Amino acid sequence: MSATEWGSASILPISWMYIKMMGASGLKEASQAAILNANYIAHRLKKHFKVLYKGENDLVAHECIIDVRSFKESADIEVEDIAKRLIDYGFHAPTMSWPVAGTLMIEPTESESKAELDRFCEAMIEIRKEIKRVEAGDLDIKDNMLKNAPHSAEQVSADEWDHPYSRSEAAYPVDSLRNNKYWCPVSRVDNVYGDRNLLCNCPSMEEFS
């Protein structure tokens, strides 16, 4: 992979340095911590989401796969809506729709603290509550904080706000975000349109000559 025409030669030395610096015992400890972290998340979320590919002892490997496919029928909420809503909570979305379409593959590293794992789990649990509000009819099925996520600072601070949910619900779904908030630079974009209509901002070829 690293030796192909468009490959990245840095892949091999980075992996080699990591292995050499960690050593056999360090790699084992890191693997154990990563597996423990994944199982902690899986066990905290299993009451709220369906967890796929669990073993005989109700355990997962170094990653847990959350199945959100049923929300499409119950609330018209898709995996993309949840992934983008996580940005409002300050998280980069996990791997989406792989290896199973309509799922989130959560793969915490060995370096994540318990506080950060708890913060992520609380975000997912709050998102599940938001989905329940859509299912119950308390939130509009088309105009809700999941369908419109993420919410940028420009959008939330605009003079006009025509959504049936509040600005506070959009930007500060949990109180901790009021003191430590990541603001997404853009609001919801059309992924499919963007993939099909590439706009290059590079200098013209004449400028390189």
Phi and psi restraints in degrees (value plus and minus 20) as a CYANA .aco file:
   2 SER   PHI     -92.8   -52.8
   2 SER   PSI     -38.9     1.1
   3 ALA   PHI    -116.2   -76.2
   3 ALA   PSI     -21.5    18.5
   4 THR   PHI     -92.3   -52.3
   4 THR   PSI     150.0   190.0
   5 GLU   PHI     -77.2   -37.2
   5 GLU   PSI     -60.1   -20.1
   6 TRP   PHI    -130.7   -90.7
   6 TRP   PSI       3.9    43.9
   7 GLY   PHI     -99.6   -59.6
   7 GLY   PSI     153.4   193.4
   8 SER   PHI    -134.4   -94.4
   8 SER   PSI      89.0   129.0
   9 ALA   PHI     -85.6   -45.6
   9 ALA   PSI     -38.6     1.4
  10 SER   PHI     -94.5   -54.5
  10 SER   PSI     -32.2     7.8
  11 ILE   PHI     -79.9   -39.9
  11 ILE   PSI     -66.0   -26.0
  12 LEU   PHI     -88.0   -48.0
  12 LEU   PSI     -71.0   -31.0
  13 PRO   PHI     -84.1   -44.1
  13 PRO   PSI     -53.4   -13.4
  14 ILE   PHI     -83.6   -43.6
  14 ILE   PSI     -66.1   -26.1
  15 SER   PHI     -83.7   -43.7
  15 SER   PSI     -62.5   -22.5
  16 TRP   PHI     -83.0   -43.0
  16 TRP   PSI     -64.9   -24.9
  17 MET   PHI     -84.0   -44.0
  17 MET   PSI     -59.3   -19.3
  18 TYR   PHI     -82.3   -42.3
  18 TYR   PSI     -66.4   -26.4
  19 ILE   PHI     -83.8   -43.8
  19 ILE   PSI     -64.0   -24.0
  20 LYS   PHI     -86.1   -46.1
  20 LYS   PSI     -61.0   -21.0
  21 MET   PHI     -92.9   -52.9
  21 MET   PSI     -54.6   -14.6
  22 MET   PHI     -96.2   -56.2
  22 MET   PSI     -61.2   -21.2
  23 GLY   PHI      53.6    93.6
  23 GLY   PSI     153.2   193.2
  24 ALA   PHI     -81.7   -41.7
  24 ALA   PSI     -65.4   -25.4
  25 SER   PHI     -88.9   -48.9
  25 SER   PSI     -57.4   -17.4
  26 GLY   PHI     -86.9   -46.9
  26 GLY   PSI     -60.2   -20.2
  27 LEU   PHI     -84.5   -44.5
  27 LEU   PSI     -59.7   -19.7
  28 LYS   PHI     -84.6   -44.6
  28 LYS   PSI     -64.4   -24.4
  29 GLU   PHI     -85.4   -45.4
  29 GLU   PSI     -60.5   -20.5
  30 ALA   PHI     -83.6   -43.6
  30 ALA   PSI     -61.3   -21.3
  31 SER   PHI     -84.4   -44.4
  31 SER   PSI     -62.0   -22.0
  32 GLN   PHI     -82.9   -42.9
  32 GLN   PSI     -61.8   -21.8
  33 ALA   PHI     -86.2   -46.2
  33 ALA   PSI     -60.7   -20.7
  34 ALA   PHI     -84.6   -44.6
  34 ALA   PSI     -62.2   -22.2
  35 ILE   PHI     -85.5   -45.5
  35 ILE   PSI     -61.0   -21.0
  36 LEU   PHI     -82.3   -42.3
  36 LEU   PSI     -63.3   -23.3
  37 ASN   PHI     -81.9   -41.9
  37 ASN   PSI     -63.6   -23.6
  38 ALA   PHI     -83.2   -43.2
  38 ALA   PSI     -60.6   -20.6
  39 ASN   PHI     -92.2   -52.2
  39 ASN   PSI     -51.5   -11.5
  40 TYR   PHI     -82.4   -42.4
  40 TYR   PSI     -66.1   -26.1
  41 ILE   PHI     -83.2   -43.2
  41 ILE   PSI     -65.6   -25.6
  42 ALA   PHI     -79.4   -39.4
  42 ALA   PSI     -61.8   -21.8
  43 HIS   PHI     -93.1   -53.1
  43 HIS   PSI     -52.4   -12.4
  44 ARG   PHI     -92.3   -52.3
  44 ARG   PSI     -50.5   -10.5
  45 LEU   PHI    -116.7   -76.7
  45 LEU   PSI     -30.0    10.0
  46 LYS   PHI     -85.6   -45.6
  46 LYS   PSI     -40.9    -0.9
  47 LYS   PHI     -99.1   -59.1
  47 LYS   PSI     -33.3     6.7
  48 HIS   PHI    -133.5   -93.5
  48 HIS   PSI     -48.6    -8.6
  49 PHE   PHI    -155.8  -115.8
  49 PHE   PSI     135.1   175.1
  50 LYS   PHI    -100.1   -60.1
  50 LYS   PSI     108.3   148.3
  51 VAL   PHI    -124.4   -84.4
  51 VAL   PSI     105.7   145.7
  52 LEU   PHI    -111.0   -71.0
  52 LEU   PSI     140.0   180.0
  53 TYR   PHI      36.9    76.9
  53 TYR   PSI      31.9    71.9
  54 LYS   PHI    -113.3   -73.3
  54 LYS   PSI     129.3   169.3
  55 GLY   PHI    -105.2   -65.2
  55 GLY   PSI    -189.0  -149.0
  56 GLU   PHI     -81.3   -41.3
  56 GLU   PSI     -54.1   -14.1
  57 ASN   PHI    -116.2   -76.2
  57 ASN   PSI       2.7    42.7
  58 ASP   PHI      44.3    84.3
  58 ASP   PSI      10.3    50.3
  59 LEU   PHI    -133.0   -93.0
  59 LEU   PSI     136.3   176.3
  60 VAL   PHI    -133.9   -93.9
  60 VAL   PSI     157.9   197.9
  61 ALA   PHI    -108.1   -68.1
  61 ALA   PSI    -150.4  -110.4
  62 HIS   PHI    -107.9   -67.9
  62 HIS   PSI     -15.3    24.7
  63 GLU   PHI    -167.5  -127.5
  63 GLU   PSI     133.9   173.9
  64 CYS   PHI    -145.9  -105.9
  64 CYS   PSI     120.1   160.1
  65 ILE   PHI    -128.1   -88.1
  65 ILE   PSI      98.0   138.0
  66 ILE   PHI    -116.5   -76.5
  66 ILE   PSI     103.1   143.1
  67 ASP   PHI    -110.9   -70.9
  67 ASP   PSI      97.6   137.6
  68 VAL   PHI    -138.2   -98.2
  68 VAL   PSI      -4.0    36.0
  69 ARG   PHI     -84.5   -44.5
  69 ARG   PSI     -50.8   -10.8
  70 SER   PHI     -88.2   -48.2
  70 SER   PSI     -41.2    -1.2
  71 PHE   PHI     -92.2   -52.2
  71 PHE   PSI     -38.1     1.9
  72 LYS   PHI     -82.5   -42.5
  72 LYS   PSI     -62.5   -22.5
  73 GLU   PHI     -99.5   -59.5
  73 GLU   PSI     -58.1   -18.1
  74 SER   PHI    -101.8   -61.8
  74 SER   PSI     -47.8    -7.8
  75 ALA   PHI    -164.1  -124.1
  75 ALA   PSI     -13.1    26.9
  76 ASP   PHI      37.5    77.5
  76 ASP   PSI      10.7    50.7
  77 ILE   PHI    -122.7   -82.7
  77 ILE   PSI     107.0   147.0
  78 GLU   PHI    -130.8   -90.8
  78 GLU   PSI     150.3   190.3
  79 VAL   PHI     -78.7   -38.7
  79 VAL   PSI     -54.8   -14.8
  80 GLU   PHI     -83.5   -43.5
  80 GLU   PSI     -57.1   -17.1
  81 ASP   PHI     -84.1   -44.1
  81 ASP   PSI     -62.0   -22.0
  82 ILE   PHI     -87.9   -47.9
  82 ILE   PSI     -62.0   -22.0
  83 ALA   PHI     -80.3   -40.3
  83 ALA   PSI     -63.5   -23.5
  84 LYS   PHI     -94.1   -54.1
  84 LYS   PSI     -51.1   -11.1
  85 ARG   PHI     -87.5   -47.5
  85 ARG   PSI     -52.0   -12.0
  86 LEU   PHI     -79.5   -39.5
  86 LEU   PSI     -48.5    -8.5
  87 ILE   PHI     -82.5   -42.5
  87 ILE   PSI     -58.0   -18.0
  88 ASP   PHI     -82.9   -42.9
  88 ASP   PSI     -46.4    -6.4
  89 TYR   PHI    -108.9   -68.9
  89 TYR   PSI     -21.1    18.9
  90 GLY   PHI      73.2   113.2
  90 GLY   PSI       2.1    42.1
  91 PHE   PHI    -141.8  -101.8
  91 PHE   PSI     118.0   158.0
  92 HIS   PHI     -91.3   -51.3
  92 HIS   PSI     114.3   154.3
  93 ALA   PHI     -83.0   -43.0
  93 ALA   PSI     123.7   163.7
  94 PRO   PHI     -87.7   -47.7
  94 PRO   PSI     156.8   196.8
  95 THR   PHI     -77.8   -37.8
  95 THR   PSI     110.5   150.5
  96 MET   PHI    -130.4   -90.4
  96 MET   PSI     112.4   152.4
  97 SER   PHI      39.5    79.5
  97 SER   PSI      13.8    53.8
  98 TRP   PHI    -169.0  -129.0
  98 TRP   PSI     114.2   154.2
  99 PRO   PHI    -103.0   -63.0
  99 PRO   PSI     -18.5    21.5
 100 VAL   PHI    -140.8  -100.8
 100 VAL   PSI     109.9   149.9
 101 ALA   PHI     -81.1   -41.1
 101 ALA   PSI     120.9   160.9
 102 GLY   PHI      57.4    97.4
 102 GLY   PSI       4.9    44.9
 103 THR   PHI    -151.2  -111.2
 103 THR   PSI     145.8   185.8
 104 LEU   PHI    -136.6   -96.6
 104 LEU   PSI     105.5   145.5
 105 MET   PHI    -119.3   -79.3
 105 MET   PSI      89.9   129.9
 106 ILE   PHI    -118.5   -78.5
 106 ILE   PSI     100.7   140.7
 107 GLU   PHI    -149.3  -109.3
 107 GLU   PSI      58.6    98.6
 108 PRO   PHI     -89.8   -49.8
 108 PRO   PSI     120.4   160.4
 109 THR   PHI    -103.7   -63.7
 109 THR   PSI     152.5   192.5
 110 GLU   PHI     -89.6   -49.6
 110 GLU   PSI     -36.3     3.7
 111 SER   PHI    -109.1   -69.1
 111 SER   PSI     -25.7    14.3
 112 GLU   PHI     -94.1   -54.1
 112 GLU   PSI     112.9   152.9
 113 SER   PHI     -99.1   -59.1
 113 SER   PSI     142.4   182.4
 114 LYS   PHI     -83.6   -43.6
 114 LYS   PSI     -55.3   -15.3
 115 ALA   PHI     -81.6   -41.6
 115 ALA   PSI     -59.9   -19.9
 116 GLU   PHI     -91.7   -51.7
 116 GLU   PSI     -57.6   -17.6
 117 LEU   PHI     -82.1   -42.1
 117 LEU   PSI     -62.6   -22.6
 118 ASP   PHI     -84.5   -44.5
 118 ASP   PSI     -60.0   -20.0
 119 ARG   PHI     -81.8   -41.8
 119 ARG   PSI     -60.6   -20.6
 120 PHE   PHI     -86.9   -46.9
 120 PHE   PSI     -65.7   -25.7
 121 CYS   PHI     -81.1   -41.1
 121 CYS   PSI     -60.9   -20.9
 122 GLU   PHI     -84.3   -44.3
 122 GLU   PSI     -56.3   -16.3
 123 ALA   PHI     -84.3   -44.3
 123 ALA   PSI     -64.5   -24.5
 124 MET   PHI     -85.0   -45.0
 124 MET   PSI     -59.1   -19.1
 125 ILE   PHI     -86.4   -46.4
 125 ILE   PSI     -59.9   -19.9
 126 GLU   PHI     -85.8   -45.8
 126 GLU   PSI     -58.1   -18.1
 127 ILE   PHI     -83.8   -43.8
 127 ILE   PSI     -58.6   -18.6
 128 ARG   PHI     -83.2   -43.2
 128 ARG   PSI     -56.9   -16.9
 129 LYS   PHI     -84.6   -44.6
 129 LYS   PSI     -58.5   -18.5
 130 GLU   PHI     -84.1   -44.1
 130 GLU   PSI     -59.9   -19.9
 131 ILE   PHI     -83.7   -43.7
 131 ILE   PSI     -59.9   -19.9
 132 LYS   PHI     -81.6   -41.6
 132 LYS   PSI     -55.1   -15.1
 133 ARG   PHI     -86.6   -46.6
 133 ARG   PSI     -55.0   -15.0
 134 VAL   PHI     -88.7   -48.7
 134 VAL   PSI     -63.9   -23.9
 135 GLU   PHI     -80.8   -40.8
 135 GLU   PSI     -55.4   -15.4
 136 ALA   PHI    -102.2   -62.2
 136 ALA   PSI     -27.8    12.2
 137 GLY   PHI      67.5   107.5
 137 GLY   PSI     -14.5    25.5
 138 ASP   PHI     -95.4   -55.4
 138 ASP   PSI     -43.8    -3.8
 139 LEU   PHI    -139.7   -99.7
 139 LEU   PSI     124.4   164.4
 140 ASP   PHI     -81.6   -41.6
 140 ASP   PSI     115.5   155.5
 141 ILE   PHI     -89.2   -49.2
 141 ILE   PSI     -42.5    -2.5
 142 LYS   PHI    -127.0   -87.0
 142 LYS   PSI     -47.2    -7.2
 143 ASP   PHI    -139.9   -99.9
 143 ASP   PSI      61.2   101.2
 144 ASN   PHI    -158.1  -118.1
 144 ASN   PSI     153.0   193.0
 145 MET   PHI     -86.6   -46.6
 145 MET   PSI     -40.3    -0.3
 146 LEU   PHI    -101.0   -61.0
 146 LEU   PSI     -63.8   -23.8
 147 LYS   PHI     -86.5   -46.5
 147 LYS   PSI     -46.9    -6.9
 148 ASN   PHI    -121.4   -81.4
 148 ASN   PSI     -23.3    16.7
 149 ALA   PHI     -87.9   -47.9
 149 ALA   PSI     130.8   170.8
 150 PRO   PHI    -104.9   -64.9
 150 PRO   PSI     143.0   183.0
 151 HIS   PHI    -127.8   -87.8
 151 HIS   PSI     101.0   141.0
 152 SER   PHI    -103.9   -63.9
 152 SER   PSI     144.3   184.3
 153 ALA   PHI     -83.0   -43.0
 153 ALA   PSI     -58.8   -18.8
 154 GLU   PHI     -82.5   -42.5
 154 GLU   PSI     -60.9   -20.9
 155 GLN   PHI     -87.9   -47.9
 155 GLN   PSI     -65.2   -25.2
 156 VAL   PHI     -90.9   -50.9
 156 VAL   PSI     -51.3   -11.3
 157 SER   PHI    -112.6   -72.6
 157 SER   PSI     -16.9    23.1
 158 ALA   PHI     -85.4   -45.4
 158 ALA   PSI     133.9   173.9
 159 ASP   PHI     -83.5   -43.5
 159 ASP   PSI     -55.6   -15.6
 160 GLU   PHI    -119.3   -79.3
 160 GLU   PSI     118.0   158.0
 161 TRP   PHI    -162.9  -122.9
 161 TRP   PSI      87.0   127.0
 162 ASP   PHI    -131.2   -91.2
 162 ASP   PSI       2.4    42.4
 163 HIS   PHI    -114.6   -74.6
 163 HIS   PSI     130.8   170.8
 164 PRO   PHI     -94.8   -54.8
 164 PRO   PSI     -29.4    10.6
 165 TYR   PHI    -124.8   -84.8
 165 TYR   PSI     141.7   181.7
 166 SER   PHI    -102.2   -62.2
 166 SER   PSI     143.2   183.2
 167 ARG   PHI     -82.2   -42.2
 167 ARG   PSI     -57.4   -17.4
 168 SER   PHI     -83.3   -43.3
 168 SER   PSI     -61.9   -21.9
 169 GLU   PHI     -85.0   -45.0
 169 GLU   PSI     -52.4   -12.4
 170 ALA   PHI     -91.3   -51.3
 170 ALA   PSI     -68.6   -28.6
 171 ALA   PHI    -117.4   -77.4
 171 ALA   PSI     -49.7    -9.7
 172 TYR   PHI    -147.0  -107.0
 172 TYR   PSI      45.3    85.3
 173 PRO   PHI     -85.8   -45.8
 173 PRO   PSI     -41.3    -1.3
 174 VAL   PHI    -150.3  -110.3
 174 VAL   PSI     127.6   167.6
 175 ASP   PHI     -82.0   -42.0
 175 ASP   PSI     -52.1   -12.1
 176 SER   PHI     -81.0   -41.0
 176 SER   PSI     -43.1    -3.1
 177 LEU   PHI     -91.9   -51.9
 177 LEU   PSI     -37.1     2.9
 178 ARG   PHI     -88.5   -48.5
 178 ARG   PSI     -45.4    -5.4
 179 ASN   PHI    -124.3   -84.3
 179 ASN   PSI     -33.9     6.1
 180 ASN   PHI    -170.5  -130.5
 180 ASN   PSI      67.8   107.8
 181 LYS   PHI    -139.1   -99.1
 181 LYS   PSI     109.3   149.3
 182 TYR   PHI    -111.8   -71.8
 182 TYR   PSI     106.6   146.6
 183 TRP   PHI    -122.4   -82.4
 183 TRP   PSI     101.3   141.3
 184 CYS   PHI     -87.9   -47.9
 184 CYS   PSI     113.5   153.5
 185 PRO   PHI     -87.1   -47.1
 185 PRO   PSI     -40.6    -0.6
 186 VAL   PHI    -154.1  -114.1
 186 VAL   PSI     137.9   177.9
 187 SER   PHI    -110.4   -70.4
 187 SER   PSI    -181.0  -141.0
 188 ARG   PHI     -80.3   -40.3
 188 ARG   PSI     111.8   151.8
 189 VAL   PHI    -136.8   -96.8
 189 VAL   PSI     140.9   180.9
 190 ASP   PHI    -108.5   -68.5
 190 ASP   PSI      82.1   122.1
 191 ASN   PHI     -80.0   -40.0
 191 ASN   PSI     -65.1   -25.1
 192 VAL   PHI     -84.2   -44.2
 192 VAL   PSI     -63.6   -23.6
 193 TYR   PHI     -82.0   -42.0
 193 TYR   PSI     -62.1   -22.1
 194 GLY   PHI     -83.5   -43.5
 194 GLY   PSI     -58.8   -18.8
 195 ASP   PHI     -87.3   -47.3
 195 ASP   PSI     -52.0   -12.0
 196 ARG   PHI    -112.4   -72.4
 196 ARG   PSI     -31.8     8.2
 197 ASN   PHI    -151.5  -111.5
 197 ASN   PSI      55.5    95.5
 198 LEU   PHI     -91.2   -51.2
 198 LEU   PSI     107.4   147.4
 199 LEU   PHI    -133.6   -93.6
 199 LEU   PSI      92.8   132.8
 200 CYS   PHI    -109.3   -69.3
 200 CYS   PSI     107.7   147.7
 201 ASN   PHI    -122.2   -82.2
 201 ASN   PSI      -6.9    33.1
 202 CYS   PHI     -93.4   -53.4
 202 CYS   PSI     134.9   174.9
 203 PRO   PHI     -81.2   -41.2
 203 PRO   PSI     134.5   174.5
 204 SER   PHI     -87.0   -47.0
 204 SER   PSI     139.7   179.7
 205 MET   PHI     -81.9   -41.9
 205 MET   PSI     -49.6    -9.6
 206 GLU   PHI     -83.6   -43.6
 206 GLU   PSI     -52.0   -12.0
 207 GLU   PHI     -91.8   -51.8
 207 GLU   PSI     -40.0     0.0
 208 PHE   PHI    -105.4   -65.4
 208 PHE   PSI     -35.6     4.4
